[in-house]
Amino acid sequence: MTTMQTPIPTLFMRGGTSRGPFFNEADLPADPRWRDPILLAVMGSPDPRQIDGLGGAHPLTSKVGIVGKGKTPGVDLTFLFAQIAPDKDTVDTSPNCGNMLAAAVPFALENGLLQAQGEYSTFRVLALNTGMQCDITVATPGGQVAYSGATHIDGVPGSAAPITINFLDTAGSVCASLLPTGQICNRLALPGWGEIDVTCIDNGMPLVIMHAADLGRTGHESVAELNADSELRAHLESLRLHCGELMGLGNVSQKSYPKMCLIAAAKQGGSIATRCFIPHVCHDAIGVLAAVTVATACVLEGSVAYGLASLPTGHNKLVSVEHPSGEFSVELSLGADGQTVERAALLRTARLIMRGEVMVPAHLVPA
């Protein structure tokens, strides 16, 4: 065995429509000054192809999950998400990722951090990125994680065992509140374009939501079309930088949030159609917490999504968020006022792809 590299145990997992290596927090330095260079080496960043690491050269496949035992009463597990930029030397642990979150409990069960409770196991997970808690339920027949099943999520081929995520408190996950500008709708001047109405909202993920038609688009374009639309992307980035300041996020030029979301009337029988940017590349689907946030905007009177969305009646609403590769259903429970979201739940799947050790240059690991 060479002494020039150091092995670190890892499980390579898919969580929802994302994937990446998962680590036991005990196997990584706690200090980000040591940890982040290790994660960059693991993924092969900075390099657009990430040819020297495990990254998949795309934001959805350049993600890391770090899992540990809960340290506060009532919390079974902690989860820290890291977004690695393929072509930059940045490690962003500010936002959550609901897709990677779906693999946190399976990882912990595989590694002995948790023990199965029966045919189904439910554990409370604290997302360290934002302090958000959720209850995650996985199938554990015979005390083992079940990966095979009949649940299909758009953006992932085939089917798998269901994983239920019940978010407990998502409002103001990164921002100071659900509506960080203090208004449900802001009319902003877009240089070289005119005025545009946006809803700046954070119910798990900071988003800037706007009508695609206000930018001269349909909201049903393909991902390739939108990624090739340099004019649109320039307008969105200008708007994103401005809204970041309005949302109390400061200079967001080097941050992965807020995400920008174009909306339009649904065409496939859903509630609303979306095209979400993460933040500069159009998402092939939509992130878990972005879907929760869009669904929340749909039920808030006065938001840019409210009149556009097709919603069922009653205080329990299943909001079907259409995206480029299908749809994402979010179940919302509203309070007596019909405006307060008291619960958001959804289904995801996960799969263990590979178990082993990832090698990193020895000089990156503290003695």
N, C-alpha and C positions, 0 to 999 in steps of 0.2 A: 504493500500500500504506500502510495506516495505521501510525503509529508507536506507537499506543496498545496494540498487542498484539504478542506475540512468537511466531513459529511454532517448533514443536518436532517433528522428524520422528517418526513413529510408524507401527506396523502394528497394526491392530485385528484380533485373532485369537480364535478359539475354541480352548480347550485342554480336552479332555475334556468335562465338563458345565458348564464355566465359560467366561467370555469377558471380554475387556478389552483396553486398549491395551498394547502392548509397546514398550519403549524400549531403545536402546543406552545403556548406562550413561554413555558419553562425552557424551551429549546432555543429561544432567541434572546438576545440582550434586551433588557427593559429600556435602556437609554436609546432614544431614536437616533442619536449621533452614531451609534454602532449598528443599530438595527437596520436603519434605512439603506446604508450602503450594501448590507447583506442582501436585502430584498431586491435592490437594483441588480446585483450580480445574479441572483436566483432567476430573475425574469429576463436578463440580457439587455437591460436598458442602460444608457440611451443608445438605441439603434432602431430605425424604422422596422427592420425585419426581426429584431430580437433574436438574431441567429445564434447567439452564444448563451441562450438561456431558455427558460420554459415558457416565456411569453408567446402569444399567438399573433403579435403584430397588429392588434386591434384592441380598442379600449375594453371590449367585452371579454377578451381573453388575456388581459393583462391586469389581473386582480389577485389579491392575496387575502386569505382569512387567517386570523390568529385567535385561538380559542383557549380559554382558561377556566379554572374552577371559580364559581361565584364566591365573592368575599364579603357580601353583605347579606343580612337575613332575608330569606325569601327568594334570593337569586341563585339559581343552580349553575349558571354558566355565564361567562363573559365572552363577547365577540368583538374583535377589532378588525375592521375592514380597511384595506389599503389599496388605493387605486394607483397603479404604476403607469406613467406615461411612456408609451413605447419609445418615442424619439427624444425624450427629455430625462434629466436626472432628478425627477420629482416623485416623491412619495406622498400622496394626499390621504390623510386619515381624518379629514373633516367630515365628509358626508357618509351616510349609511349606504349599504347596498342590500336591498331586500332579497335579491336573487342569491348572492353568496351566503346570506344569512340562512337560507333554507338548508344549507349543508352543514351548519354549525353543530346541530344536535347529532346527526349521523356521524360526523367526525369524532365528537366526544364519546359516543358509544363505541366506536371502532377502537378508540385509544384507551378506553377504561376510565375516562374522566367522569363518566356517568354509567349507571347500571339500568338496564331495561326494567320497566315496571309491570309488564304484562303484555297482552296482545297489542296494546297501544301505549305509548309513553309520552307524557306531557311534561315539559320542563320550561321554567322561566329563564329567559335569556336577556341579559343587559347588553345593549349595543353601546360600547364604550365611546364610539365616535360622537354620539349626541346625547347619551344618557337615556335613550329610549328603551323601554322594556316591552317584551312580547312573550306570549305563551306559544310554544311550538310543539306540535303533536306529530309523532312519526309512528309508523307501523313497526312493531318489534315482536313478531310471532316467534315463539321459542327462545326469546331473549336475544334475537339477532335482528339487525336492521334489515327491513325488507326494501329492496330496490325495484323489484318487478311488480307491476300492477297495471291497472286499466286507466290511470289518469293521464290525459294528454294535455300538454300546455303548448300553445302556439309558439313557434320559434325553436322547438326541440323535436327531433324526429321520434316516432314511436310513442310508447306510453311507459309509465313507471308508477311506483307506489306513491300515494298522495302524502304531502306534507302540509299541514294546516298551520298558518301563521295568524295569530290573533294579536294585533297591535293594541297596546294598552294606552299609550300616550304619545301621539306623534306630532301634535300641534307645536310649531316653533322648534323643530328638531335642530336646526342650525341657526335660524334667525331668532329674534327675540319673541316672536309671536306668530300666530297663524297668518295674520295679514300684516306683515312687517312694515309696510308703508303707512299703515293706519287707515287705509282706504281699500274698499273691495274692488275698485276700478280706478286706474290712473290714466289720464289722457296725456300722452307725451308727444313731443315734437321729435320726429326722426329726420335729421338733416338730409336734404336732398330728396325727401319723400313726402313729408307732410305729418299730420297728426295721426296717432294710432292709440287705441284703447288697449290696455293690458291689465291683467290681474296678476299681481305679485303675491304668491302664496307659498306657505311651507307647512304641509301636513305630513312630514316625513322626508320630503325633499324640496329644497327651494326651487321654485319654478316661476318662469315668466310666461304666461299664457296669453295668446293672441289669436284672432281670427286670421286664418291663412289668406282669406280674400282681401283683408286690409293690406296685405303685402303683394297683392296681385297674383297669388297662387291659389290652387284649388284645395290644397290639403290632402289630396289623394295621389300626389306625384310619387314615383318610385324613389327608393333610397338613392339609387345611382343618379337620378335626375337632380335631386336636391343637393347631393354632394358635389355635383358638377356646376351648380348654380352659384357662381362666385359673387354675383351681385346680391343675392339673397343672404348668403353667409356673411358678407361684409355688413349688411344692414343689421342682421341679428347680433353680430358681435358688438357693434356700436350701441345697440339697444341694451345688450347684456351688461356692458360696462356701466352704463348709466343706471340701470335698474339695480345693479349690485350696490351702488352707493345709496340709492333710495331705500334699499332693504336692510341697510345697516351692516352690510358685508364688507365695506371698504373697497379697495382696489381688487377686483376679481380677475384681473388679466392672467394671473398664474394659477387660478383656482378652477376646479372642475364644476363649480356651481356659481350662480344658478343655471339650471338647464333651461333651454328655450323650447317652447312647445307651441306648434301651430295646430289649431283645431278647425274642424269643419263638421258639417252634418254627416252622420253615419250613413254608410251605403250598404253595409252587409248585415243589417238587422240589429246592430248594436245601439249604444246610447250616444256615442260621440266618436269621431275619427280624430286621430292624432298623428303628428309627425314631430318626434322629439329629438333634440340635438344634445349631445353629451360631452362638452357643450358645443364643439365645432364640427362634429361628425353626426350625420343623421343616424339615429338608432335603428337597427333592423327590426326591433320590436319596441318595447317600452320597459323601463325599469319598474320594479315592484313598487317602490315608494313614490316614483313619479306617477304611476297609475293611481295609487291611493290619493295623491294630491290633486290630480286631474278630476277624479271622481268626486272629491270634496268640493272642488270649484263648481261642479255641475249642480250641486244642491244648494249653493249659496246664492240667494237672490241678489241680483245686482252685479254678479261677476260676468265676465265676457262669455263664460260657458253656460250660464244658467238658461238663457232662452234658446240656446242652440241644442242642448242635450234632450234626448227623448228618454224620459224617466218613468218608472212605475209609480203609482200612488202609495201612500202609507209611509210609516216611519222606518220601515226596514226596506232598503232599496238595493237591488242588485244592479250595479252600474257596469255595463259592458263597454270597455274602452278599446276601440278598434285601433290597430297599428299596422305597419307595413307587412308583417308576416302573420296576421291573424287578429285575435282579440284577447283581452285580459279582463276577467270579471272580478270586481271588487264588491264585497257585501258591506254596506254601511248601515249602522243603526243610529237614528237621529233622536235627539232629545225632544221634549214636549213642545219646544218652540219651533221644531221642524227645521232648524238652522244649525244646531250644535251637533257635530258628529261625535257620538259617544263611543263608537266601536268601529273598527275596520278590520275585516278578515279576508283571507284569500287562500288559494291553493297553489302550491308549487311542487316540484319534484326535484330529486337530487340523485347523483350516482357516484359511487367510488370508482374512479378510473384506474388509478395506479397507487401502489404502496411502495415506499422505498426511502432512499436518501438522496438529497440534492447536494451536489458538491459546490463549494464556494472557495475562492482563494483564501488560504490560511491566514494571511495578514489582516483580513477583514474581521476575524473573530477574536474577541478579547481573550487573553490568557486566563 
